[in-house]
Amino acid sequence: MYIIVYLIVSLFSLNSFHDYHTSLTEINYNPKNKSLEVSIRLFTDDLELALTKLNGGKIISLESPTQVVEPLLELYIKKNFAIVSPSKEVKKINYYGKDKEAEATWVYLEILDCAQIKDFKLFNSLLVDLFSDQNNLVNIIYPSVKKTLVFDNKTRMQAWPF
């Protein structure tokens, strides 16, 4: 049954099909709060597919009721995006919500207690289990210097560049 539903969803999503799979993440250090403010831009159809998979094949649309979508989206982000300490502890993520635009969805987070994260690692496996060509670009501004990291199927974790 889930296979049939998946095929139907796939057929209907052909009109919004795109030739590349990428996400864009912006991370800004907030010195006042000593936190990282994170915005992640994902193609909406790709995100819905990931949430449907996480939901055991039951179709999830970002238009679904908030009480259905938000917990799944928060869980998905926390499973696939993290700042990890040298002792393998994951920094706490506060999920603030999402905004949908045209073909993309922005997801907003904050990671607290980030004044001292010199030897930490950034983990990003967003959508890589769905698309072999998935690339996740991460622009980091910390405190005022910008660096960019690229994640994909082979590179899911990288050293924090500052």
N, C-alpha and C positions, 0 to 999 in steps of 0.2 A: 504494500500500500504506500509506504513512504517513498519508494522508488518512483512510483507513478506520479505522486505529488511533486517530487523533486524534478522530474522531467517536465511536467506542466509549468512549474515555476521557471525552469530554465528556458523554455520556449517563449514564455511571456516576457522574459527579461532580455531577449535578443534585441529588442528595439533600443535598449540602453547599453548594449554591449560595447565594451571598449577594448582596444587592441593592447593595452598595457595595464599592468597591475602595480600600483604604487600607492604609498601613503606618504603624507608629509606631517612631521611632528615638529613643533616649535617648543623649545624649552627655554624659559627665561628665569634667571635667578632673581628673587625678590629679597634684597638685603635687609629690608625692614622686618620681614617675617622669617628670614633665613630659610626660605622655602623655594621650591621649583614650581613655577606655574607652567602647566603643560596643555597644549592644544594639539589634537591629533585630527588630521583630515583624511577620511577614508571614502572611497567610492561607496555610495549607499547600497547599491545592489550587491557588492562584495560583502559588505558588513552584514546585510540581511542573510546572505548565504551562510556566513560564519555563525550567526546567532541561531539560524535554523539547525545547523549541524550540532551546535552546543545544546540545543533544545530537543535532541533525539530525533530530529527529522521533522518535527512539527513546525510548520511554516511560521516564521516571524517576519513581520513587516514593521518598519519603524513607525508606521501609522497605527499599529496595534495599541491597545490601552497602555498607558504609562506604567501601571503596576505590573504588566507583563514584560515590557521591553526593558525598562530601566534596570531591574535586578540582573537580567541576563547580560545586558551591555556592560554593567559594572563588573560582573564576574569574568566576562570575556577579556576585558581590558586588564584586569588584575592578574589573569592567568598568562597574558602575553606581553606585558610591559612592566618593567620593574627597575629599580635601582638596588643593587645587591652589594652588601658589604664584603670585605675580605673573609669574614667568618660565615658567609652565606646567609646573613640575615637580610630580609627584604624590607626596604623602607615602606612605611605606611603610606598608602595612596588615598586621598580624599577625592571621591568622584563627585563632580558638580553637575553633570548633565550633558546635553547634546543640543546642537542646532543643525537643522537640515537646510541645505541650500541646493538648488538645481540638481546635480547628480552626485553631490557629496554631502557628507555629514561630518561636522566638527564635534569632537568629544573633549570635554574640559576636566582637568584634574589638577590637584596640588599635592606635592610631596613635601612633607614637613621635615624639619630638623636636617637641613642640608648645608649647613655652614662648613662642615668638615667631611667632605666625601672624596678626598684626594685619591685614595686607592680603591675606590668602588668601581663597579662595572654597571653598564647599562644593558638591559636585556630587552629585545624587541623581536617578537616572533609573530606579529600581527599578520594574519592572512597567509603566512608562508605554508601552512598545511593545506591550503586550498589551491594555490597557484604556484607552479614551479618557477615562474618568472617574476614573482612578487619581489619588489624592492621597497624598503622602508627608509626614507630619507629623514634624518633627524638633525635639525639646526639647533645648536645650543649656544645661548648667550649667557656667559658666566664669568665674572660679573658684568664685564662690558665687551669681552672678546667673543667673537663668533667662530664656532667650529662646526663642521658638518660630518656626520657619520652615516654610513650606508649599511643597512642590514638586508639579508636575503636568506635563502634556504640554507646556505653554507655558513653564513655569519649571523648568528642570533645574539651573541654577546660580545661586547667590546669594552675596553677599559675607558673609564671616565676620562675625557681628554684634558682635564685641567688639574 
